């Protein structure tokens, strides 16, 4: 007996199953969605890797920064990263420390540093996406800077510390802030800041470099200025000499002045005043007496004369 032929319609899967119908209806759209998802995932993965590398580079530069300028440059370059607020905070903290120190030696430079610090702290506080710890430290730094710039009115400094306590009730600076508020309310603090605000210290004039000379050695300029005693005396003599008269002055000097009496020297024929005076004296009337002749003149003569 021959077997009956199989029913092919029952052996093959039903082409009108729900899966086949869904693929026939939405297959193209599903393929597009899958491709977009894959592309989006690739982009997200690439961005994450890039962002991670960028953060690593930013933290590496942050760890090596020391000055306020270096922290400020990092904050400008990596402003959209998590390092940005911390770098800006580092800039402000170094500026406020430098400004408070300069208040005792260079008031003009100190105020400039404190103004820059205030600007940096306000940028950190305005960044709501930044870490709370960074914003807390920025509020503390801003309050310190405000106090350093106070005069007899300490209200602004008190408000700065109060704002810190209101925004961060559990702040690590709570005890210090409360102590500063009580201190700034006292008359002594107001009197001190009124006096301190009027002071204007300036740095001393910079000294000229000694070009590597040892301590105690005279400067090169002083050595160049030093001259020997002979040179100084010769210069002094030259200064004492009268200026040579001009040709016109020589001619004028030769002509006698009519108003002045002539002071010519006496001629050789003229007798001096002493002799003329002696001649003008009257002669004495008394005759001159002849000297007595010796009686024994001939007797006393020597024998040879005979």
Kinemage of the C-alpha trace (Angstrom):
@kinemage 1
@onewidth
@group {chain A} dominant
@subgroup {mainchain}
@vectorlist {calphas} color= white
{ca unk a 1} P 0.000 0.000 0.000
{ca unk a 2} L 1.492 3.308 -1.029
{ca unk a 3} L 1.816 6.086 1.537
{ca unk a 4} L -0.332 9.081 1.072
{ca unk a 5} L 1.474 12.187 -0.118
{ca unk a 6} L 2.253 14.805 2.547
{ca unk a 7} L 0.197 17.889 2.731
{ca unk a 8} L 2.704 20.608 1.770
{ca unk a 9} L 0.495 23.372 3.028
{ca unk a 10} L 0.683 22.015 6.551
{ca unk a 11} L 4.403 21.163 6.401
{ca unk a 12} L 5.624 24.722 5.528
{ca unk a 13} L 5.346 27.525 8.075
{ca unk a 14} L 2.475 29.849 7.731
{ca unk a 15} L 3.719 32.884 5.820
{ca unk a 16} L 1.055 34.989 7.452
{ca unk a 17} L 2.432 34.587 11.015
{ca unk a 18} L 2.470 37.780 13.224
{ca unk a 19} L 6.267 38.134 13.103
{ca unk a 20} L 6.338 37.989 9.352
{ca unk a 21} L 3.487 40.402 9.106
{ca unk a 22} L 5.253 42.848 11.506
{ca unk a 23} L 8.497 42.651 9.568
{ca unk a 24} L 6.682 43.170 6.342
{ca unk a 25} L 4.967 46.213 7.787
{ca unk a 26} L 7.673 47.778 10.006
{ca unk a 27} L 10.882 46.189 8.873
{ca unk a 28} L 12.291 49.202 7.099
{ca unk a 29} L 11.526 51.551 9.993
{ca unk a 30} L 12.980 49.132 12.516
{ca unk a 31} L 16.165 48.874 10.502
{ca unk a 32} L 16.499 52.632 10.413
{ca unk a 33} L 15.927 52.903 14.160
{ca unk a 34} L 18.524 50.232 14.848
{ca unk a 35} L 21.075 52.013 12.684
{ca unk a 36} L 20.434 55.341 14.401
{ca unk a 37} L 20.782 53.720 17.814
{ca unk a 38} L 24.073 52.188 16.833
{ca unk a 39} L 25.374 55.471 15.501
{ca unk a 40} L 24.224 57.297 18.631
{ca unk a 41} L 25.883 54.722 20.806
{ca unk a 42} L 29.132 55.119 18.910
{ca unk a 43} L 28.971 58.894 19.250
{ca unk a 44} L 28.217 58.661 22.955
{ca unk a 45} L 31.088 56.245 23.472
{ca unk a 46} L 33.470 58.517 21.570
{ca unk a 47} L 32.326 61.579 23.519
{ca unk a 48} L 32.730 59.778 26.798
{ca unk a 49} L 36.227 58.694 25.912
{ca unk a 50} L 37.118 62.223 24.766
{ca unk a 51} L 35.594 63.826 27.852
{ca unk a 52} L 37.450 61.412 30.071
{ca unk a 53} L 40.736 62.184 28.345
{ca unk a 54} L 40.011 65.899 28.596
{ca unk a 55} L 39.302 65.614 32.309
{ca unk a 56} L 42.495 63.669 32.835
{ca unk a 57} L 44.527 66.334 31.046
{ca unk a 58} L 42.791 69.061 33.067
{ca unk a 59} L 43.465 67.335 36.388
{ca unk a 60} L 47.077 66.779 35.411
{ca unk a 61} L 47.557 70.496 34.780
{ca unk a 62} L 45.630 71.358 37.932
{ca unk a 63} L 47.928 69.231 40.068
{ca unk a 64} L 50.972 71.057 38.706
{ca unk a 65} L 49.589 74.601 39.024
{ca unk a 66} L 51.013 76.817 41.766
{ca unk a 67} L 50.241 80.471 41.031
{ca unk a 68} L 46.947 82.285 40.645
{ca unk a 69} L 47.715 82.932 36.993
{ca unk a 70} L 48.222 79.232 36.280
{ca unk a 71} L 44.934 78.286 37.967
{ca unk a 72} L 43.142 81.028 36.052
{ca unk a 73} L 44.438 79.759 32.712
{ca unk a 74} L 43.249 76.232 33.517
{ca unk a 75} L 39.828 77.545 34.495
{ca unk a 76} L 39.536 79.393 31.185
{ca unk a 77} L 40.588 76.435 29.025
{ca unk a 78} L 38.587 73.755 30.896
{ca unk a 79} L 35.605 75.846 31.919
{ca unk a 80} L 33.102 73.158 30.812
{ca unk a 81} L 34.724 70.351 32.786
{ca unk a 82} L 34.511 69.447 36.436
{ca unk a 83} L 38.016 70.824 36.878
{ca unk a 84} L 36.944 74.333 35.845
{ca unk a 85} L 35.305 75.409 39.147
{ca unk a 86} L 38.146 73.956 41.208
{ca unk a 87} L 40.741 75.775 39.139
{ca unk a 88} L 38.797 79.032 39.513
{ca unk a 89} L 38.617 78.446 43.248
{ca unk a 90} L 42.391 77.929 43.371
{ca unk a 91} L 42.879 81.222 41.565
{ca unk a 92} L 40.668 83.091 44.036
{ca unk a 93} L 42.249 81.567 47.153
{ca unk a 94} L 45.761 82.485 46.083
{ca unk a 95} L 44.703 85.993 45.151
{ca unk a 96} L 43.009 86.614 48.504
{ca unk a 97} L 46.020 85.319 50.449
{ca unk a 98} L 48.355 87.529 48.431
{ca unk a 99} L 46.058 90.534 48.790
{ca unk a 100} L 45.758 90.270 52.579
{ca unk a 101} L 49.551 90.045 52.911
{ca unk a 102} L 50.083 93.078 50.675
{ca unk a 103} L 47.653 95.185 52.729
{ca unk a 104} L 50.514 95.832 55.179
{ca unk a 105} L 53.160 96.759 52.588
{ca unk a 106} L 51.542 97.860 49.320
{ca unk a 107} L 47.931 98.958 49.698
{ca unk a 108} L 47.334 99.755 46.020
{ca unk a 109} L 48.534 96.342 44.823
{ca unk a 110} L 46.623 94.604 47.620
{ca unk a 111} L 43.289 96.120 46.630
{ca unk a 112} L 43.869 95.047 43.042
{ca unk a 113} L 44.506 91.451 44.118
{ca unk a 114} L 41.401 91.387 46.346
{ca unk a 115} L 39.176 92.702 43.562
{ca unk a 116} L 40.342 89.885 41.281
{ca unk a 117} L 39.770 87.367 44.075
{ca unk a 118} L 36.188 88.579 44.569
{ca unk a 119} L 35.509 88.106 40.852
{ca unk a 120} L 36.894 84.557 40.893
{ca unk a 121} L 34.865 83.571 43.982
{ca unk a 122} L 31.648 84.923 42.482
{ca unk a 123} L 32.192 82.841 39.332
{ca unk a 124} L 32.493 79.696 41.455
{ca unk a 125} L 29.367 80.551 43.439
{ca unk a 126} L 27.474 81.252 40.230
{ca unk a 127} L 28.309 77.830 38.791
{ca unk a 128} L 25.444 75.715 40.131
{ca unk a 129} L 26.842 72.571 38.547
{ca unk a 130} L 30.052 72.866 40.540
{ca unk a 131} L 30.798 70.826 43.606
{ca unk a 132} L 29.238 72.075 46.848
{ca unk a 133} L 32.594 71.907 48.598
{ca unk a 134} L 34.102 74.269 46.038
{ca unk a 135} L 31.207 76.693 46.383
{ca unk a 136} L 31.461 76.545 50.184
{ca unk a 137} L 35.140 77.441 50.098
{ca unk a 138} L 34.410 80.241 47.632
{ca unk a 139} L 31.846 81.748 50.023
{ca unk a 140} L 34.402 81.652 52.863
{ca unk a 141} L 37.067 83.279 50.700
{ca unk a 142} L 34.693 86.026 49.555
{ca unk a 143} L 33.790 86.841 53.168
{ca unk a 144} L 37.470 87.096 54.129
{ca unk a 145} L 38.206 89.374 51.204
{ca unk a 146} L 35.280 91.625 52.097
{ca unk a 147} L 36.476 91.906 55.690
{ca unk a 148} L 40.000 92.861 54.591
{ca unk a 149} L 38.563 95.760 52.565
{ca unk a 150} L 36.321 97.021 55.376
{ca unk a 151} L 36.382 100.491 56.896
{ca unk a 152} L 34.499 101.631 59.995
{ca unk a 153} L 31.354 100.034 58.543
{ca unk a 154} L 31.753 96.260 58.861
{ca unk a 155} L 28.215 95.460 57.713
{ca unk a 156} L 29.238 93.956 54.362
{ca unk a 157} L 31.738 91.618 55.993
{ca unk a 158} L 29.119 90.451 58.487
{ca unk a 159} L 26.683 89.810 55.636
{ca unk a 160} L 29.317 87.728 53.845
{ca unk a 161} L 29.819 85.395 56.794
{ca unk a 162} L 26.066 85.227 57.408
{ca unk a 163} L 25.428 84.217 53.788
{ca unk a 164} L 27.967 81.430 54.159
{ca unk a 165} L 26.091 80.058 57.166
{ca unk a 166} L 22.729 80.341 55.416
{ca unk a 167} L 23.829 78.484 52.263
{ca unk a 168} L 25.892 75.895 54.063
{ca unk a 169} L 24.489 75.371 57.574
{ca unk a 170} L 26.795 72.423 58.231
{ca unk a 171} L 29.866 74.146 56.854
{ca unk a 172} L 33.269 73.316 58.262
{ca unk a 173} L 33.729 77.085 58.601
{ca unk a 174} L 30.665 77.495 60.831
{ca unk a 175} L 32.518 78.123 64.087
{ca unk a 176} L 35.025 80.474 62.496
{ca unk a 177} L 32.273 82.412 60.706
{ca unk a 178} L 30.252 82.864 63.897
{ca unk a 179} L 33.348 84.097 65.731
{ca unk a 180} L 34.087 86.643 62.993
{ca unk a 181} L 30.510 87.924 63.058
{ca unk a 182} L 30.641 88.579 66.808
{ca unk a 183} L 34.054 90.183 66.546
{ca unk a 184} L 33.058 92.518 63.709
{ca unk a 185} L 30.092 93.776 65.699
{ca unk a 186} L 32.341 95.063 68.520
{ca unk a 187} L 33.356 98.764 68.686
{ca unk a 188} L 37.023 97.801 68.867
{ca unk a 189} L 36.853 96.036 65.496
{ca unk a 190} L 35.095 98.993 63.902
{ca unk a 191} L 37.668 101.397 65.337
{ca unk a 192} L 40.544 99.253 64.133
{ca unk a 193} L 39.232 98.912 60.573
{ca unk a 194} L 38.493 102.656 60.457
{ca unk a 195} L 42.145 103.329 61.279
{ca unk a 196} L 43.488 100.552 59.073
{ca unk a 197} L 41.463 101.716 56.089
{ca unk a 198} L 43.162 105.134 56.216
{ca unk a 199} L 46.650 103.672 56.013
{ca unk a 200} L 48.345 103.652 52.621
{ca unk a 201} L 51.643 101.778 52.906
{ca unk a 202} L 53.882 101.816 49.860
{ca unk a 203} L 56.833 99.591 48.980
{ca unk a 204} L 60.308 101.157 49.256
{ca unk a 205} L 61.985 102.426 46.121
{ca unk a 206} L 63.819 99.604 44.385
{ca unk a 207} L 67.598 99.743 44.728
{ca unk a 208} L 69.841 99.610 41.731
{ca unk a 209} L 71.503 96.235 41.174
{ca unk a 210} L 75.156 95.917 42.130
{ca unk a 211} L 75.969 93.789 39.095
{ca unk a 212} L 76.999 90.817 41.182
{ca unk a 213} L 79.328 92.735 43.510
{ca unk a 214} L 79.743 91.326 47.019
{ca unk a 215} L 78.115 92.939 50.037
{ca unk a 216} L 79.937 96.010 51.269
{ca unk a 217} L 81.612 96.661 47.932
{ca unk a 218} L 81.059 100.184 46.567
{ca unk a 219} L 78.976 100.502 43.460
{ca unk a 220} L 80.536 100.932 40.052
{ca unk a 221} L 79.072 104.418 39.721
{ca unk a 222} L 80.772 105.565 42.901
{ca unk a 223} L 84.082 104.198 41.630
{ca unk a 224} L 83.683 106.070 38.381
{ca unk a 225} L 82.852 109.272 40.236
{ca unk a 226} L 85.913 109.035 42.512
{ca unk a 227} L 88.875 111.052 41.207
{ca unk a 228} L 92.363 111.585 42.460
{ca unk a 229} L 93.154 114.618 44.592
{ca unk a 230} L 95.408 116.010 41.855
{ca unk a 231} L 92.610 115.879 39.301
{ca unk a 232} L 90.194 117.543 41.695
{ca unk a 233} L 92.722 120.329 42.498
{ca unk a 234} L 93.484 120.939 38.831
{ca unk a 235} L 89.800 121.196 38.086
{ca unk a 236} L 89.346 123.598 40.995
{ca unk a 237} L 92.197 125.821 39.712
{ca unk a 238} L 90.707 125.901 36.255
{ca unk a 239} L 87.401 126.922 37.722
{ca unk a 240} L 89.059 129.741 39.722
{ca unk a 241} L 90.799 131.245 36.689
{ca unk a 242} L 88.982 134.291 35.302
{ca unk a 243} L 87.668 134.093 31.838
{ca unk a 244} L 89.982 135.607 29.152
{ca unk a 245} L 88.824 139.123 28.186
{ca unk a 246} L 87.557 139.606 24.742
{ca unk a 247} L 89.378 141.750 22.130
{ca unk a 248} L 87.028 144.674 22.642
{ca unk a 249} L 87.585 144.578 26.364
{ca unk a 250} L 91.382 144.684 25.834
{ca unk a 251} L 91.087 147.816 23.761
{ca unk a 252} L 88.899 149.448 26.329
{ca unk a 253} L 91.292 148.546 29.103
{ca unk a 254} L 94.166 150.316 27.328
{ca unk a 255} L 92.298 153.608 27.090
{ca unk a 256} L 92.345 155.479 30.399
{ca unk a 257} L 89.099 156.450 31.903
{ca unk a 258} L 88.599 160.202 31.851
{ca unk a 259} L 86.692 160.128 35.085
{ca unk a 260} L 89.449 158.343 37.012
{ca unk a 261} L 92.740 160.101 37.918
{ca unk a 262} L 95.848 158.784 36.273
{ca unk a 263} L 97.940 156.568 38.449
{ca unk a 264} L 101.143 156.551 36.410
{ca unk a 265} L 104.351 155.484 38.049
{ca unk a 266} L 106.885 158.252 38.833
{ca unk a 267} L 109.567 158.785 36.195
{ca unk a 268} L 113.173 157.978 36.833
{ca unk a 269} L 114.167 161.678 36.836
{ca unk a 270} L 111.736 162.492 39.529
{ca unk a 271} L 112.911 162.075 43.048
{ca unk a 272} L 111.034 160.031 45.455
{ca unk a 273} L 108.675 161.694 47.840
{ca unk a 274} L 110.951 161.081 50.787
{ca unk a 275} L 113.837 162.953 49.150
{ca unk a 276} L 111.660 165.821 48.074
{ca unk a 277} L 110.402 166.204 51.557
{ca unk a 278} L 113.929 166.300 52.886
{ca unk a 279} L 114.907 168.969 50.391
{ca unk a 280} L 111.943 171.076 51.224
{ca unk a 281} L 113.028 171.269 54.836
{ca unk a 282} L 114.577 174.694 55.702
{ca unk a 283} L 118.279 174.727 56.169
{ca unk a 284} L 119.584 175.407 59.602
{ca unk a 285} L 121.180 178.921 60.094
{ca unk a 286} L 123.723 177.620 62.526
{ca unk a 287} L 127.132 177.317 60.870
{ca unk a 288} L 128.745 174.018 60.781
{ca unk a 289} L 131.657 173.626 63.082
{ca unk a 290} L 134.859 172.396 61.582
{ca unk a 291} L 136.284 169.400 63.273
{ca unk a 292} L 139.155 170.304 65.540
{ca unk a 293} L 142.489 169.918 63.979
{ca unk a 294} L 144.950 167.839 65.736
{ca unk a 295} L 147.942 169.886 67.032
{ca unk a 296} L 150.294 167.057 66.908
{ca unk a 297} L 149.272 166.052 63.429
{ca unk a 298} L 152.772 166.434 62.102
{ca unk a 299} L 154.242 164.842 65.062
{ca unk a 300} L 152.096 161.832 64.795
{ca unk a 301} L 152.874 161.319 61.121
{ca unk a 302} L 154.927 158.285 60.447
{ca unk a 303} L 158.538 158.522 59.774
{ca unk a 304} L 158.265 157.224 56.268
{ca unk a 305} L 156.365 160.391 55.210
{ca unk a 306} L 159.413 162.533 55.855
